[in-house]
């Protein structure tokens, strides 16, 4: 992805103005599978998104048995209120946003909600091989996805092929995609596809999660519309099922893991509080904030995007002093527009830590402009001497869910010049107010 068409406003480009337009031109070298596009401005991403599918070039084959049909499955979140108001109210009060009121499958909630005729149905042929292209387009929720009476063979994640992983449950953090084969060899009939939240976050600290269940229907062609069978879903706090899925993914062994490492970093993810900004008129003293290595990110002002400032040598837009490790315990959270500069073609390795001192939520981390290898993941403290890295066939991703109270090790080559975000949560209200934990690579 070219840095000049990466999308985030004031990062790679200035915002598209109301009634304006912008044409994206970019390539996707080395990627095949399911990606997606979405808005980057405020909570508009809650409804402005779609699938982006990259198939093999003509004459090339999938590295797995060819499917008989494909079905995109886009999972989303729904608020009964205007999502811009949901965001505005939370930021004015210095709180995290309210949880969604429902989940959706291809824009529809399913029969378990009081919404008439609002169920997506995929009609499939019996004894067929169906490729489900599943996307978690939600803003906040990690999701479990199951199909009653059927198992999955995972063949790709985040537009990168994997070794076959057999499972009855898919797990997707916000922003992740999974390509999975399903054989329609069950008894002819209708089967629910079901979506529920995977939420390990402490209910004593944060608002209760969305506990609803969205459904769609997998219907065998030529069968009646009798009541579908419902899958048995994991409990929302079932970290064992989630970790078994994430930790079990493997790549195909190509390309090789880059080495040696030129840049080593440890990034600690944190949630904390900062003094209320004057614009937060409903805030009571302190406001919720997210940070990486103790730094809560602030977007630059409207004078230039980060990429424009970097390319043109503009001073005063950002500082190149993002720390390579977490601050000492007890250090107050700082704010700033900090980046980490690395040399072209550097091999960068990052230990992402999600300490149990904060509520044990799985934290999604998305790296713009690159894929990375997931070399190791675990729960509990990260102890390098006892960690075995997978340098043979690690899975490649662009988004990872760092386990609650755990860690992950990723490695990538900085071979795409520009400024790119490494972010977990970023919603901007004013230049001085955001929930953000972002690192920019220049």
ChimeraX attribute file (.defattr): number of C-alpha atoms within 10 A of each C-alpha:
attribute: neighborCount
match mode: 1-to-1
recipient: residues
	/A:1	14
	/A:2	15
	/A:3	18
	/A:4	17
	/A:5	15
	/A:6	20
	/A:7	21
	/A:8	18
	/A:9	17
	/A:10	19
	/A:11	24
	/A:12	24
	/A:13	18
	/A:14	17
	/A:15	17
	/A:16	12
	/A:17	8
	/A:18	6
	/A:19	5
	/A:20	7
	/A:21	8
	/A:22	9
	/A:23	6
	/A:24	11
	/A:25	9
	/A:26	12
	/A:27	9
	/A:28	10
	/A:29	7
	/A:30	9
	/A:31	17
	/A:32	19
	/A:33	21
	/A:34	24
	/A:35	23
	/A:36	18
	/A:37	14
	/A:38	16
	/A:39	16
	/A:40	18
	/A:41	17
	/A:42	15
	/A:43	20
	/A:44	16
	/A:45	17
	/A:46	20
	/A:47	17
	/A:48	13
	/A:49	17
	/A:50	16
	/A:51	18
	/A:52	14
	/A:53	14
	/A:54	13
	/A:55	14
	/A:56	12
	/A:57	9
	/A:58	6
	/A:59	5
	/A:60	8
	/A:61	11
	/A:62	14
	/A:63	13
	/A:64	13
	/A:65	10
	/A:66	12
	/A:67	15
	/A:68	13
	/A:69	13
	/A:70	16
	/A:71	14
	/A:72	19
	/A:73	23
	/A:74	22
	/A:75	24
	/A:76	29
	/A:77	24
	/A:78	20
	/A:79	14
	/A:80	9
	/A:81	10
	/A:82	12
	/A:83	20
	/A:84	12
	/A:85	12
	/A:86	18
	/A:87	20
	/A:88	18
	/A:89	18
	/A:90	19
	/A:91	28
	/A:92	20
	/A:93	20
	/A:94	27
	/A:95	20
	/A:96	17
	/A:97	19
	/A:98	17
	/A:99	19
	/A:100	23
	/A:101	14
	/A:102	20
	/A:103	29
	/A:104	25
	/A:105	27
	/A:106	18
	/A:107	17
	/A:108	24
	/A:109	28
	/A:110	26
	/A:111	17
	/A:112	13
	/A:113	16
	/A:114	9
	/A:115	11
	/A:116	9
	/A:117	10
	/A:118	18
	/A:119	21
	/A:120	20
	/A:121	19
	/A:122	18
	/A:123	15
	/A:124	20
	/A:125	17
	/A:126	18
	/A:127	15
	/A:128	15
	/A:129	19
	/A:130	20
	/A:131	22
	/A:132	22
	/A:133	22
	/A:134	27
	/A:135	29
	/A:136	26
	/A:137	28
	/A:138	25
	/A:139	20
	/A:140	22
	/A:141	25
	/A:142	25
	/A:143	23
	/A:144	25
	/A:145	23
	/A:146	24
	/A:147	25
	/A:148	20
	/A:149	18
	/A:150	17
	/A:151	18
	/A:152	22
	/A:153	19
	/A:154	23
	/A:155	26
	/A:156	29
	/A:157	28
	/A:158	26
	/A:159	27
	/A:160	23
	/A:161	26
	/A:162	23
	/A:163	20
	/A:164	19
	/A:165	15
	/A:166	17
	/A:167	16
	/A:168	16
	/A:169	20
	/A:170	24
	/A:171	25
	/A:172	30
	/A:173	27
	/A:174	24
	/A:175	25
	/A:176	27
	/A:177	30
	/A:178	25
	/A:179	27
	/A:180	23
	/A:181	25
	/A:182	18
	/A:183	18
	/A:184	20
	/A:185	14
	/A:186	14
	/A:187	10
	/A:188	16
	/A:189	18
	/A:190	26
	/A:191	25
	/A:192	22
	/A:193	26
	/A:194	24
	/A:195	26
	/A:196	24
	/A:197	25
	/A:198	27
	/A:199	24
	/A:200	18
	/A:201	19
	/A:202	14
	/A:203	11
	/A:204	8
	/A:205	9
	/A:206	14
	/A:207	13
	/A:208	13
	/A:209	20
	/A:210	19
	/A:211	16
	/A:212	16
	/A:213	19
	/A:214	26
	/A:215	29
	/A:216	26
	/A:217	24
	/A:218	21
	/A:219	23
	/A:220	23
	/A:221	14
	/A:222	12
	/A:223	12
	/A:224	11
	/A:225	10
	/A:226	10
	/A:227	11
	/A:228	16
	/A:229	16
	/A:230	17
	/A:231	19
	/A:232	11
	/A:233	18
	/A:234	18
	/A:235	13
	/A:236	19
	/A:237	13
	/A:238	14
	/A:239	17
	/A:240	10
	/A:241	16
	/A:242	25
	/A:243	17
	/A:244	13
	/A:245	19
	/A:246	19
	/A:247	13
	/A:248	15
	/A:249	21
	/A:250	22
	/A:251	22
	/A:252	17
	/A:253	16
	/A:254	12
	/A:255	11
	/A:256	12
	/A:257	21
	/A:258	15
	/A:259	14
	/A:260	10
	/A:261	13
	/A:262	13
	/A:263	14
	/A:264	13
	/A:265	15
	/A:266	17
	/A:267	21
	/A:268	20
	/A:269	24
	/A:270	24
	/A:271	18
	/A:272	15
	/A:273	17
	/A:274	18
	/A:275	13
	/A:276	21
	/A:277	17
	/A:278	11
	/A:279	14
	/A:280	22
	/A:281	13
	/A:282	15
	/A:283	19
	/A:284	13
	/A:285	13
	/A:286	16
	/A:287	23
	/A:288	20
	/A:289	26
	/A:290	23
	/A:291	26
	/A:292	29
	/A:293	23
	/A:294	27
	/A:295	27
	/A:296	27
	/A:297	27
	/A:298	22
	/A:299	24
	/A:300	20
	/A:301	13
	/A:302	12
	/A:303	12
	/A:304	18
	/A:305	23
	/A:306	28
	/A:307	24
	/A:308	20
	/A:309	20
	/A:310	17
	/A:311	12
	/A:312	10
	/A:313	10
	/A:314	14
	/A:315	9
	/A:316	9
	/A:317	19
	/A:318	19
	/A:319	13
	/A:320	13
	/A:321	12
	/A:322	19
	/A:323	18
	/A:324	15
	/A:325	16
	/A:326	18
	/A:327	16
	/A:328	9
	/A:329	7
	/A:330	7
	/A:331	9
	/A:332	13
	/A:333	19
	/A:334	13
	/A:335	16
	/A:336	16
	/A:337	21
	/A:338	23
	/A:339	22
	/A:340	15
	/A:341	14
	/A:342	15
	/A:343	14
	/A:344	13
	/A:345	13
	/A:346	17
	/A:347	20
	/A:348	21
	/A:349	24
	/A:350	18
	/A:351	21
	/A:352	24
	/A:353	29
	/A:354	28
	/A:355	21
	/A:356	16
	/A:357	9
	/A:358	16
	/A:359	19
	/A:360	17
	/A:361	21
	/A:362	24
	/A:363	26
	/A:364	21
	/A:365	24
	/A:366	23
	/A:367	20
	/A:368	20
	/A:369	21
	/A:370	18
	/A:371	23
	/A:372	23
	/A:373	23
	/A:374	29
	/A:375	23
	/A:376	18
	/A:377	24
	/A:378	18
	/A:379	17
	/A:380	14
	/A:381	13
	/A:382	20
	/A:383	8
	/A:384	9
	/A:385	6
	/A:386	7
	/A:387	13
	/A:388	10
	/A:389	14
	/A:390	15
	/A:391	15
	/A:392	15
	/A:393	20
	/A:394	25
	/A:395	28
	/A:396	31
	/A:397	23
	/A:398	23
	/A:399	26
	/A:400	26
	/A:401	26
	/A:402	25
	/A:403	27
	/A:404	23
	/A:405	21
	/A:406	21
	/A:407	26
	/A:408	20
	/A:409	22
	/A:410	21
	/A:411	22
	/A:412	21
	/A:413	20
	/A:414	20
	/A:415	13
	/A:416	15
	/A:417	16
	/A:418	22
	/A:419	27
	/A:420	25
	/A:421	21
	/A:422	20
	/A:423	21
	/A:424	24
	/A:425	20
	/A:426	21
	/A:427	16
	/A:428	20
	/A:429	18
	/A:430	14
	/A:431	11
	/A:432	18
	/A:433	23
	/A:434	22
	/A:435	25
	/A:436	24
	/A:437	26
	/A:438	29
	/A:439	26
	/A:440	24
	/A:441	23
	/A:442	21
